[in-house]
Structure formats: structure tokens, C-alpha cells
């Protein structure tokens, strides 16, 4: 499948006005991608858990206008006009205009809100841009009722990817692979696909507590970080390692080897941050409390024969992953010991979810 598959090939029956609302989740990568080529093509495949509670709700009002050569939109975030976000959304619309020519036919009013702090390492761009993509595909489906659900999901993921690579993994759930991988059936660099194999019951309803070490904006954006992989001395070995780890985690998710899951997921998290610390220029997104939490998790795991583990996105916050059967004990551990390392003792209890929902 190539990009031509997502061009609009049928005549569209335009409507004067329409409004759609979608709730789309954030996700947390188990095998990370760090490094990409244009346009938003990953250097290695990745896999993520879709989250349930951490999400964006976006409403887009479409009003028919005289067709022009400029995409017109107003953007509101959590009730306030947010012009500082507009350049990123305008760039997104510029990238997708070939595949969504109908955006020139409408004035759009976009209203978004997050269930979590923006720009704090919980992949707000993933949930935010996937929500916009889902609203656009609802409009396209209304203008062309012949579209199948499979096509809509794939094109929504394809469009979301052009705004944020990780957004391609926020359309479906509970496990999504993005990036072409020889051992994952149907996988593609162009869009995310649901993990196609039966998952062991231990990984069903897996828990993810997000410890908010730092709610502020990251010092270095993910876009800048990805670009630093172009001349990174360890880049090629990292891309090979990630693809090999995806093969391993595919087997782990099917056979239920939780100990192997813990080892691989934590190694992936630390390798991601190692790439940041060894780039030129180098940078560190972890904070002292990030390391305190990691060490406490290791101590707890050893003392309690637990399957608790951590992972990190491109930020200071810690995602604490654990099976549902340990929920009571681990939640108490987080409240009693780990929360002290969070900003204002703030953390979010989440679990694996199942993708976008129309509201």
C-alpha cells in the first residue's frame, strides 16, 4: 500500500455545516522510535499500549465557505484561543491537503481539551493530532458514504502520522505497531496497525500509573530530538536494536513472560534517554526525582518479587507499568512512597485502552 491509496478518488457531496467530536487516547511506547525521515517516516518500528484515561477531546465545527487556497481555522485549547498552537496545526494541514482537499472548502473551529497536563511527556501531540484526524475522517465519511471502517481507521492513522509520528498509534488499541517490520503482519511506515496476534491474558488490562515529576514543557522538543539522530554516532545500531526488540516483545506478549517484558521495556526506556545524552548537542530530560523513582521501583521489585517496571517517554515523567493482579499493592506503594517525588504529589492512574471514541 502506498500514499496514493489515501487520495480522494470519488466525487464528494458537500454539506453546508457539520460538527464532530472525538476522544482519542495518548499512548506509551514499549519499544521506542527515535529518529525519522521526511515525511514522518520512522527509522525503526515501534509498539505502544494505548491508554484509557489520558486522552484529548476535540470538537471541530465545519462551515462551508467559498473555496480558496488557504486553510482557515480558529483554535481553542481548554476554552481559550491558542494562537501559539496554530503554526503546528497549519503545518499539519499543509502536509495533508493533498489527501484531504475538502479542508479548503470549510472554515474550521477547533476546540480541544486534555485530561492531563499539556507538554509533560504524556504524548499530548499524539492524542491531539489523532483527534483532529478522526474529526476530518468523520467529515470525509459524510461527504463520501462508501468508505469502509478499515479504510477510515487506516487513513486516520496515516493523517495523524503526518502531524506527529506517535499519533499514528492513537487511533486503535490496545496494542499498536507503527513502522514496517518483517515479522508483524500488515505493519507499515505509513500508519499504525493493531498488534495482529493473540495477547497473553497477563497483559490484558495492564496498568500504567503516570508519575508527574515535571508538568512543565520539555526543554528540548521531540522534533529537535528526532533530528539529532541524523548524525548520531550510535543511530544505526539503535535502529537495529529496536527492530530486534520488537521481534522479542512480540513473542513476550504472546507467551506471557512478564520477567522478560520488564527487562526489555526498562532497557528500551533507558536506551531512548541514552540517545539524548549522546547526541550532539546532548541533553538530559530526566530529573533527579526521575532517578529516585526508578531506584525505588527496583528496590520494591526485588523485595516483593513484583513485576512492576517503568518506562519513559521523551520527558521526566515515569510510567509505572504492572499487571492488574498487583494493582492494590502497587497503588499503595505509589501513594505511600513514590508520590513524594511527583510535582505536588500528582500522579494519574491509567490502564490499557481501546482507541478512539466518537462522542
N, C-alpha and C positions, 0 to 999 in steps of 0.2 A: 504494500500500500504506500502510495506517495502523496505529496501535498495536493496534487490535482484532485484527489478524491474528495477534498473538502471545499472545492469551489461550488458556488451556487449554479446549478445547471438548469433549473426549471424556472418558468415564469412565476413571479411572486404576486400574490393577490394582496395588495397593501391595504391596511386598515388605518383609520384616522387616529386612533388612540388606543393604547393598551398599557397595562401595568402588571408587572410580575414581581414576586418576592421569593427569594431563595435563601435557605440557611445552608451554608456549606462549612465543612469542618476544617480545622487545621490538621496537620499530620506530623508524626515524628518518625524520621528515617531510622531504620535499624542498620542497614548498610547505606552509607552516605554517598552523595555525589558532591564533588568539589572540583570544579573545572568544567568549562563548556566552550563550545564554539558557536558562532552565529549560524542561524538564528535560534538560540536557545537549545542547542543540541548537546546532550551530556557526554562527557568523556568516558563515563562508565555507567553501568546500570545501577539502580538503587531500589530499595524496597522500604515501605513505611507502614506503620499502623495508622489507620485513620482514627481520629479522636472523636469523642462524643460531645463533651461539654464545652470544649474550646472551639468556638465557631464564629462566623460572621453572618449577620442577616443583612441582606441587601435588597432594596426595592428600586426598580428602575421604571420610571414613567416615560413612555414613548409618545410624543406628539408629532403628527405628520406635519412637514413643512415643505417649502419649495426646495427641491434638490439642489445642492451646491457642491463645492469641492472642499468644504471644511466640515469636520465633525463637531457638532455643537452639543455641549453638555455642561450642566452645573453639578457640582459635587458637594454633598453634605456628609460629614462624619460625626456621628453621635449628636446630631441636631444642629451642628454648626457648619457654616460654609467653610470648606477646607481647600483654599486655592493652592496651598503648598503641596497637596497631593496631586494636583491636576497635571503637572508635566509627566509624571509616570503613567497616568491613565491615558493621556494624549498620545504618548509613545506607544502604549499598548494598542490603542485604536488605529494608529498608523500601521502597525505591524499586521493587524487582522483585516484591514479594509479590503484586501484582495479576496478574502474568504467571506466577508460579511458586507457586501456593497450596500446593503439596506441601511447601514448606520448613517449614510449621507441623506437619507430620506426623513430622518426623525431628529427632533430636539430631545435630548435625554436629560432627565433629572434623576440623579443617583443619590440615594440615601443609604448609608451603611452604618452598622454598629457592631462592635466586637463584644464577646463575653469575657475578654481577657485584655490585659494591657497591651497597647499597640507597640510594635518595635522592641519587644522584650525577649526575643528568641523563641517565641511560640508560633513562628511562621504565619504572621498576620498577612503577609503578601499572598501566601498560599490560599488561605481561606477567602481573602478579599477578592482576589482576581478570579478564583474559581466561581465565586458567587456572581460576578459580573458576566462571566462566560455562560453560566447557566441561564441567566436572565436573557442574554442575547439569543441563546438557542431556543428559549421559550417563544420569543418573537419569531424566529425563523420557522419554527414549527407551526405557528399560527399563519404565517404567510405561505407556507408550503406543507400541507397536512399529510403529505406522502412519506415524510421522514419516519424511519424506524427508531425505536428506543435505543437500539445498539448504536446506530449512526449518531444519534443525538449525544449519547454519552461520550463516544469517541471524539466527536468534533468539539464538544465542550472541553474535554481534556486537552485536545490539540490547541484550541484557542487559549485556554488558561496558561498553557506552557509558554506561549509567546509573550505573556506578561511576567510570569515567574515560573521557573522550571519546576519547583516543588508543587506549584498549584495544579500541575497535571495529575498529582496523586491525591487530590482532594475532591474528586468527583464521585468516586465509588469507595468501597471498603469491604471488609475490614483490613485487608492487606492489599497493597497496590504496588506493582512493579512499573518503574519508568526507565526506559533505556533498552536497547536491543541486547538480548542475551540468548546465546545459543541453546540454553537448557530451560528457558522459560517460554512455553508455547504462547505465541501471539504477541510477545513483547516487541516494543517499538521505541525508537528515539522520538517519535512524533507525538505520542500520547501515552498515558498510563493505562495499565490493564489490571484487572483483579488477579490476584495470585491464583493460578488455574488449578491447583492441586488441593486435595483434601488435607485440612489442617488438623493436627492432633488436638484432642479436647482440652489439654492443659493450656493451650494458647487461645482458647475461646474466652471472651470477656476478660482479657488481660487488663490489668490495672496500670494506670500511669498517673502518678502524683507529680505535678509540676511545681517545683520549689522556686519561688520568685526571689532569687538572690539580688537581682537588679532589674527594676522596672523601667529604667531609663532607656533611651535609644542607644544602640550599639555605637562604639567609637569608630568602627570600620564596617561599612555596609557589606552585605553578602556579594553584591555585584562587584565591588572592588576586590574582595577576597577571591572570587572565582577568577577574575582577570589575572591575579598574581600567580595563578597556576601555569600560565602560558610559558614562562621561562623558569619554572621551578625545577631545582636540580633533582627532586625525587618524584616528579609528576608521573612519569611513565610507569614506574614501579608501583605507585599508588593506584593508578587506574587498573593495572593488572591485579593487584591485591584485592581491590573492591569487587571486581568481577568474579574472582575466585571465592571471595567471601559470600557472594550471592549464591553461588552453587552450594556452598556449605550450609547456609541458613535455609535454603530451600529444603534440603534434606532434614535439617533440625526441626523445622516447622511441621514436617510430615511425621517424623518419628518420635517427637516429644522429648528430645534430650535437652532438658532445661539447663543443666550444668554447661553444656556446650553453647547454648543460647546466651547465657550470662557472659561467658568468656568472649564470645565473638562480638556481642553488642558493645561491651565496655571497650574492647580493643578498637572497634570502629570509631567510637566517640573520641578516644584519646588520639587516634591517628588523624582524625579531622583537625583537631587543635594543634597537633604536631606540624601539619602542613602550614598552618597560620604562623607558627613560631619559627618556621624555617624558610619562609618566603622572603623576598626582597622588594620592598621593605617588610620587615617582620612585625607581628603584632600579637598581643595576648588579649583574648576576650574573657577568659576565666578570671574570677575574683578570688581573694583569699578564702571567702566563705564557700565558694565552689569546691575548693580543695578540702576544706573542713568537712563538708557534706560527704564527699567521696570517701574520705578516710573513715568516717563514722559508718557509712554503708558497708565498707569492707569489714570493719570490726563486728558489726551486727551480724553479718552473714556468717562469719567464722564462728561466732559464739552461739548462734542459734540454728546452724545448719539450714539456713534460709536460702531461697532462690531469688531474693531481692537483688536488683542490679541497677545501674544508672546508664543513661545516655545523655548526650549533649547535642544541642543544635549550635548554630553559629552565634553563641552568646554565653552569658554567665549562668543562666538558669539550669537547674538539674531536673531531668525527667527520671523519676524513680519508677522502675518497672517491676511488677511482681504478679504472680498468679493469683486468681481470685480466692483460692483457698487460704492464702496468707493475709487477706485483706484486713481482718480485725487486728492482728498483731502488728502488721507493718504500719497501719494508720496510727496506732497508738505510739509506735516508735517515732513516726514523723512528728506527731503532735508534741510528744514529750521531749524529744532530743533534737530533731532536725529543724523544726520551725524557728528555733532561736537564731539560725543562720540566714533566715529569709528576711527580706526587707519588710519591716512592720509585721513579722511573723506570718506573712501571707503566702499561702500555697493553694493550689487548685487540685482537687481530687477528680480525676478523669478516668476513662476506660475506653476500650476499643469501640469504635462506632461503625456505622454502615454507609457513610457517604452523604451526599447532598439530599436535602428535603425541600420540596415545594411547599410554601407557606400559604 
